[in-house]
Amino acid sequence: REDIIYEDFEGQTLDKWAIEGEAFSGAPKPNYHHQPLQNHQGKGLADSFFNNGTKASAQDSDSPTGKMASQPFTIQRSMIKFLIGGGKHVGQTCLNLVIDGKVVQTATGKNSERLNWEIFDVSRYMGKTARIEVVDSHSGGWGHIMVDQIVFTDKRILEAEQIPFDEKRDYGSMALALVDEGGDDTFASADTKLPDEVFTHQRYSSGRSFDDDEKLIGSVGKKFMLRPGEETTVSYILTWYFPNFYHRGLNMGRSYEKRFGSAQDVTAHIAANFDRLA
């Protein structure tokens, strides 16, 4: 079934909502936040950060409180999807789903000016009458809430599916390398008993391809013979490359992404300069 866009906040007023207090007065538009807003859709959103850009309003931006209440509606889809950001104060800066006068589901921001997708599974309430409340009853730090793009849907689409692959928090790579020549690299299945069997059980060559859902263990090693009393040193390099670093909802990045493009690049650099860096 097609999605029902219940509210996108692209109109000029909040006339469809019952407004209490001061926090949600005015048009549905972004206010003057201290940090850039991220991930809201279009131009409008519900925003209780009470700042009109003047110095006088800056100090008390989180002070005003209030509530927005939707008109009653019938639940016709199995999920309600929406974007939410702002303060993480349970019961105080939140979006609530209200049925029969009771809050049955709730969500808060993450103390971030980035709006993230949240989903309420409302399949058990199909056919019931409900209301949505957007609440700001907190006047301290992060005492504001932002909401956008409220959609009734049967499709579970999470935030992770909306973010480009190379911008996800866990995007990156790791590498384990043997510095010395004459090494050996293999793969083994994930049910291998560690550590003894990793070098002998179900070994595969490193050039083989595998499906995404196969769990594998990689190993690198070197064979050598020692007489009694002899010793040797085998040098390994463990590297990682995770360029996306988020702070307060912003992708600040990492400085090393300007020099390297993967963990393999980092490994090659260290190997080429191993004597100097070791």
N, C-alpha and C positions, 0 to 999 in steps of 0.2 A: 504493500500500500504506500501511497505517496506520503511524504512528510507533511505535517501541518506546522507552518511557521506561526506560532502563537504571538510572538512579540519580537521585533527586530530593533525597536527604539529608533527608527529612522524618521518618525513623525516630528512635528514641531512642539508637541505637548505630551503630557502624561495623563490626558483626560480619561483614558481607559482604566486608570488605576485610582483607587481611593488612597489619598495621601494624608498622612498624619505627621506632625512635626515639621521641622525646617530642613532636614537633611536632603530631601529629594525635591525641593522646590526648584522651579525653573524648567527649562527645556532639557530633553534627554541628550546631553552632549558631554564630552570629556571636560572636566574642570582642570584647573592649573595645578597639576601634581608636581611634587619635588623631583620625581623620577619619571622618565617617559613611560606612558602606557604602552602595553604590548598586547597584540593578538585580539583586540576587539574588532568586530566586523562592521564595515561601513563607517559612517560618521557619528552615529548616535549610540548612547548606552545609558543605563541608569547608574548614576555616580553620586555617592553621598559625601565625597570630599569637598567641603564647602570652601572653595577658594576661587575668587574671581580675578586673581592675578595681581591684586594690590598687596602692599606690605602689611596693611592693617588686617587683611584676612588670612595671611600666611600663618600666623602664630596659633590661631584658633581653628584651623581647617578641620580638625577631627572632632571638635566640640559638639556641633549640632547633631541631634538625634532625630529619628523618625522612622516611618514604616510606609511601604507601598503594598497595597493589597489588590489583587486582581479581581475581576468579576468571576462569579462561579462558572465553572465549565465542566463538561462531562469527559471523563478519561476515555479516549477512543484509540489510543495507541499503547503499546506495551512499555514504552520508555519516554521519559522527558529528558531532553538533552539541553544544556545551557552552558554559557561561558560565565565564569565567576572569578573575581580577584579581590584584592584588598585584605582586610584584617582577618586573622585566624582566632576569632573569639566565639566559641561555641555558644549558640543561643543569643548572641549579641550582634555580630556582624555575619549575617547568614541569609540564605534563601531557604524558605520552608515550604513544604507541601502540606496543606491542611485539609483534612477530611473529617467531617462530622465534628468540627471544632477542635480537633487534635492534630498536633504536628506529627505526621507519620514518617517523614523523611526530611533531612536537613543537610546543608552543605555550607562551608565557610570558604573564605579566601585562604591564602597561604602566606600572609604577611608579604605580599608581593604585588607590584603594579602590573604584573602579567596576568591576563585572564586565561584560565585553563578550563578545558572541557570537563564537565561533570555529568553523570548520568544517574537518574533515578529509575530503577526497575519498578514500574507500576502495574505490571501484568495482573497482580492479585486484586487490583482495585478497578479493573475494567468495568466501565458502565457507571461507576460512582461519580458523584459530584464533588469537585475539589476546588481549592483556591491556592494561589501562589502568593506568599508573602516575602518581601525583601526587607530585611530588618537592619537597622543601625541603632543600637542602644548603648554603644560604647563611646566614651568621650576622650579616652586616653590614646596612647600610641597605637597606630594602625586602627584607629577608630573610624573606619570607613569601609564601604563595600561597593563593588562595581559588578553589574550584571548585564549580559547582552545575549542576544540570539537564543531565545527560548523556543525550542522545537519539540513537537510531539512526533515520535518516530517509532518504527519497528526495527530500525537498524542500529546496532551498537557500534558507534564510531567513537573511539577514544582519541584523546589529544595526541597520543603518540603517532596516530595515523595521519594527523594533519601537519606534522612537522617534517620538513625535508630530511631525508635520511642522514645527510652529512651535518645536520644541525642538532641532532638528538644528543641528549646528555651523555649517553654511553657509546656514542660513535667513536671509533678508534681501532687500535690494533696493539698487539703485544708480540714479542718475539723472544725466543730462547736460542742462542747461538753458541757454537763451539769455536773458539778463536784458532785453535791449532789445526793444522792440516791432517788429513787422514781420518776425519770424523765420519760418523754414520748417523743418519736420521731416519726415523720410522714412525708409523702410526700404529696404535693398538685400539681395540674396542674399549668402551667405557666400563665393561664388566670385568676388566682385567684386575687381578689381585696385585696391589701395589706393595712394595716396589719391585719384587723379584721378577714377576712375569712380564713386566712392561717391555722388556727387551726380547722376549721370545714368543709371547702369546699372540696369535693372529696378527702377525706383523704385515704391514703393507708398505709398498714403496711410496716415497714422498710425492711422486708425480700423479698419483691416483686422485680422482675427484669423488666427492661424497655428497649425499643429499643434506639439506639444511638440518633435518631433524635427527641425523646420526650423531651420537655423542662419541667423541674420539679423544684419545690421549696421545700427545706427541712426545717424542723423546729424542735427545741427541746424546751421543756418546763417542768414546774412542777406546779401541782395544790396544793394549800394550802388555809386554811381559817384563817382570822385574825379578832380579835375582835377590836372594836373601840380603837384607840390609840396604837395598837400593830404594830410592823414592823418586817420584816424578810429580810434576804439577800440570794439571789440566785446567785451562782457563775458559770460563763461560761468560757470556754477556746476556743479561736479562734487560730488555728495553720495553718501553710502552709509549704510546702516542695517543692521547685523548685531548684533542684541541679545544673542546667546548667546556668552558667553565662558567657556570651560571651563578651570579651573586645578586640576590634580591630580585630575581626574575630576569636579569639582563645577562646575555651571553658576553662575558668580558673577554673570553678567549684566553689563550696562553701564549707567552712570547715565543716559545720554541716552534710554533706552527709557521713562523716566518722563515725558519731555517730548514725544517724537515716536513715531509709529507706523509710519513708513515713510520712505524716502528722499525721497519726494514731499513729505511734511510738512516735512522739513528744508529742502528747496529753497524751499518757499513762505515759510518763516520768514526765510531768508537774503535772498530777493528783496525781501521787505517791509522789511527793515532793511539793505539793501545799502550805502547811503551810510555808515551808521554802522559796519558790519562790514568794509567793503572796506579 
